[in-house]
Amino acid sequence: MKNRVLVVEDDEDNSGLVRFLLERAGYAVLVGRDGHKGLELARQELPDLILMDLSLPGIDGWTAGRELKEDPKTSHIPLLALTAHTLPGDRKRTLESGFDGYISKPINVESFARDITKSLENKKKTTDQSSE
């Protein structure tokens, strides 16, 4: 079964590129265009990984990320920021909001799929260790 990745991104060009790269790497992709839809899809679909922009309409990514990590139903899902907010203070704020990692825009097309695979492998290792 394919790993499912939820992409929460309001920019159509960015979400199209991310979707293309993920599907080419063998992932099933769900897309939400704003923070509200991202939260809804995360809770309904329980994807294997969530990629979320921080500057979203409705609920911003920092708030949505915090909500996902506070919800027992979604707290275990790896959550990566996909953002142009790359200053050290932005990175700190993002990790403090509950994000597990950070992918900077513009996306590095060469390493993007590897970064996603690595995040999913880390989740599997953590899950396997906690079930022992």
N, C-alpha and C positions, 0 to 999 in steps of 0.2 A: 504494500500500500504506500502511495506517495505521501511524503510529509506535506502538511498544509501550512502555508504561510499567509498570514493576514497582513496586508499592506494598507496602512492608514495614511493617505497622502492626498492633499487637495489639488496639487498641480498635475494636470492631465499628462503632460509630457514626462514628468518624473515618474508618475505611477505606471505609465506605459513602458518606460525603459526598465523599471524594476520588475514589472510583470514579465516582460520579454526575457530578461536575464534569468529569472527564477524558473520560468517554464522551460527554457532551454536547458537548464540544469536538472530538470526532472521533478520540480516541485509543483504542487497544485496551489493556485493562488486565489485568494479572496481579496477584494478591494473595498475599502470604505473611504469616502471622500471628506469626512469631517470627524471631529472627536466623538460626537453622539453616535454616529453610525459605526465607528470603530469599536466603541464600548459594546454596542448592541451585537455586532458580529462576533466579537471576542467571547461574549457570554453565551451566545447561541451555538456557535460553531466549535469553540474550544480548540483553536488551531495549535499546531506544534510550536509556532514561533510568531511573534508579532513585530513588524517593522513599523515604527510610527514617527511621522514628522512631528516637530514640536510646535510649529506655527500653523495651527489648524483653526478653521472657523468653528464657531460654537464653543466647544470645550477645547482648550489648548492641550498639546501633547503632555506637558508636565502634569496637568490636572488629571487627564485621562490615565496616564501611567500610574499615578498615585492610586487612583480608584481601582485599577486592575490589580495592583499589588496588595491592596487592602481587602480584596474580595477573595475568600477562600476558594471559590470556584475557578478563579483565573490566576491566582498568585503564583502558581508553579510554572506558568508559561513564560519562556524566555522573552524578554521585551528589549528590543534594540531601538535606539533613537536613530532616525534617518534624517539628518538635518544639516543646515548650513550654519547653525549656531555652534561655532567651533572655538570660541575663546575659553581659556581655562575656567573662568567663572561659570560659563554656560555648561561646560562638561560636568563640573562639580554639582551644579543645580540639577542637572539631568540625572546623575547617579543618585543624588539624594531623593529624587522623586520616585525612585524604585526601578529605574532602567538598569538592565544587566550589562549593557554595552552601548556602543556608539559607532555609527557609520557616518562619516562626513560626506556632504555634498560639495562639489560634484562627485558622483559615484565613480570609483575606480572600476571600470568595466572588467579589467583583467582579474582583480582579486575578489570582486563582489560575491560570486557564488561560493568561493572557498571560505570567505568570512561567514556566510550563512551556514554552510555545512559544519564549520568548526563550532559555531554556537549551538547547533543541534546536537553535535557529538558531546559537547560539554554538558548539555542538559541530560543526555542519556547516561553519561558517567555518573553524574550527581544522583539521578534517579536510581541507577543500579546500586550505588553505594548505600543510599538510604534504605533500600529494601533488603539489604543483607543482614 
